[in-house]
């Protein structure tokens, strides 16, 4: 039985504003299920204090997700930290930057954003803001690449974990009904192995997004059939389209 005869499990919430997989459904008759393999939540005030990070030592904050923004301002409220008006915010994308409006007055002079890639954050800093002291907000699945980029750019920075991940309960999922799983994060791999400790890959195919996810798969001794992003396939949807066009 080929993967075309089984469903594809996407380890993310179902898209709310149109699915990038519609063309695949129409063209190949594929069926997709969307099941988040993990959830994110703010670290507790106690967990944050244990990191011995003083937010007010920094003059700029780096955000790569909306969850990090929620966690940052939640912790500031709990710890009674008054963020100064002079604080600058650098976000990985415009969508993340716009989310700041939930907590602060949006002013272009202190909010900057990239094009969605981690390296674009460095570009948005440029020479104009290189003297700032940057705090990189992280998840408990740390992204050392971001820290390395700041080090390479000779930018003064520190990092702290604001968001932690917790496995979803996948006990009601019948993995045998799927021919392929699509992972976007190392946390997806962790959740799979912890929810299904006896899991054997067998004929299961995997598609992954990002180098960190691919590395987690390799560490788990699981084979990846489809990798993204690549120059030919910057998204998972396009990578799947290219894959099935050759089947």
N, C-alpha and C positions, 0 to 999 in steps of 0.2 A: 504494500500500500504506500503510495507516494504522499508527500506532504500536501499535495493538492487535494487529497481525499480527506484530510483532517483539518481541524481548526488551528488557528494561530493565536497564541496567548501573548498579549502585550502587557508587560509588567508596569502599566501606568493607568491613571484614571482615564475613563472614556472622554474623548475630546467633546467640548461643549459647543464650539462654534465651527462646525464642519470638520469632517475627518479627512486627513491626508491619505487615507487608505481607500476612499470611495472608488477611485479608478481601478484599484486592484480587485475590489469586490465585483465590480461590473465586468471587468475584462476576463478574470480568471475564475470567478465564482468562489473566491476565498471567503472564509468566515472568520471573523476576529472576535475574541473576547478580551476585555480590558479589566485587569485585576491588579491593583497596586500591591506590590510585594512588601512594601514597608511604608511606614508613616513617619513624618518628621514632627518634632515638638521642641519647644524651647528647653534648654537646660535649666535647672533650678537655680535660684539665687545662691544656694549653698555650693552647687557644682561650679558655678561661675567664680565665686570668691576663691575656691580652691586653686584656681588657675593663677591667682595673684596678678591679675591684669587691672590696671587703673585706666578706665576709659578716658578720663580727663587728661591723661598724659598725651593723648593723641589729638591731632588737629584735622584729621580726615579719616573717614570710614569707607571701607571697600565692601560692597554688597554684590553677591552673585545670584541671589534668589530673594523672592518675596518672603519666604519663611525666615530668612536671616533678618530682614527688616522688622518683621513682627517680633522676633525674639529679642532683638536689640532694644527696641523701645519698651517692651514688656519688662526686661531686666532693669533698664534705667528707672522705670517707675517703681519697681519693687525695691531697688537699692537706693531710691531717692536721689538719683543722679540727675542734675539739671544740665542738659546738653546745651552748651553755649551757642548763641546765634551765629558765631563765627565758624562753627563746624562745617566742613565741606564733605560732600558725599559723592563717591565715584561708583557707578553701577555698571554691570556688565552689558546691560541693554537698556534701551529707552523704556521698554515696558516695565522693567524693574524700577527705573528712576521715577516713572510716573506714579508708581505705587507709594512712593514716599509722601504723596499728598494726603495719605491717610493719617499722617502724624505731624507733618510740618507744612508751612507755607512754601509752595514750590517757587524757588527763585533760581533763575539760570546762573546767577553769579556764584552759587554754591553747590549746584547739582550738575554732575557731568556723567556722560554715559558713553559706552563703546557700542560695537556692532553685534554683540552677542558672544564674542570669543574672549577668553581670559586675557589674551595678549592685547586686545583692543582697549582694555583698562589702562595699560601702560601708555598707549597712544593718547588717550584722553587726558592723561596727566601732563604729558609733554614736558616742555621746559618751564612753562609758566607756574606749575604747581610742584616742582621737584623738591622744594625745600620743606614741604609738609611732612609731618610724622604720621604715617598711615597705619591704621588698625584693620587687618584683614579678618573679616568674619568668616568662620569656618564651620563645617559640620564635624561630627565625630569621625566621619570618613574623610580624613584630611586630604587636601589637595596640595601636596608639596610643590607641584609645578608652579602654582601662583607665587608661593614664597620665593622659589628660585628665580622667577622672572623679576621680582622686586629687588632681589639681591643683585642680579645681573645688571639691572638698570641703576644700581647704586642709590636706591631710594630707602630712606629711613623708614623702617616698618616693624610691626609686631603682628602677632595673630592670636586669636582666641576662639575657642569653640562656643558658639551660641546656640547651635541646633544639633540635636542628637536624633538618631534613627532608631526605630523599634520595628521588629518584624511584624508583618500582618499575620493573622491566623489564616493559613491556607488549607486547613484540614478538610474543607468541603470540596477542594479542587481535585478532579480526577485527571491527573497528568496524562494518562494513557489516551485520552480523547484528543490530545494535541499532537501535531506533527512538528511544530516549531514553537519556540519561545523567544521573545524579544526582550533583551535587557538593556537598560540605560544607565545602570549604576552598579558599582561593586556591592552595594547593599542588596540589590536584587539577587546576586549570586549567594550572598551570605544567608538571605532569607530562604532561598530554595534549599540549601544544604541543611539548615537548622530545622526547617519544617518537614523535610523529607530526608532524614539522615541515611536512609538506605537507598537513596536515589542512584540509579545507574543510567548512563546516557543512552546506551543502546542505539536505536534509530532516531532518537530525538535530535532535531536540528536547532541550532542557536544562531540568532543574529544579535549583534551587540553594537552599542554606540559609545564611542570614546575609548581612549587608550587605557584609562583606569579600569573600565569594565572588562576590556579584553585581557588585561593583566590578571584580574581576579579570576577570570575563567581559566586562564593558563595555570595559575596557582592551584586551582581546584581540579586540575587535570581534566578539564572539559574542553571539547573541540568546538571551535567557532566556525560556522559555515559562511556567514555573511558579516563583514565588517563595515562600519561607517564611523565617522565621515571619511570619505576619500574624494579626490578631485572629481571623479566621475559620479560619485553619489554622496553629496553633502548631508543627506538625511537618510533615516532608516526607510522611509516610504520609497524613496528613489532607489535605494540599494535593493529593496525587495522587488521593485518593478524590474530592475536590471536582471535580477536572479531568475525571476519567473519568466521573463521574456526568452530565456535560453532553455526553458524546460519543455 
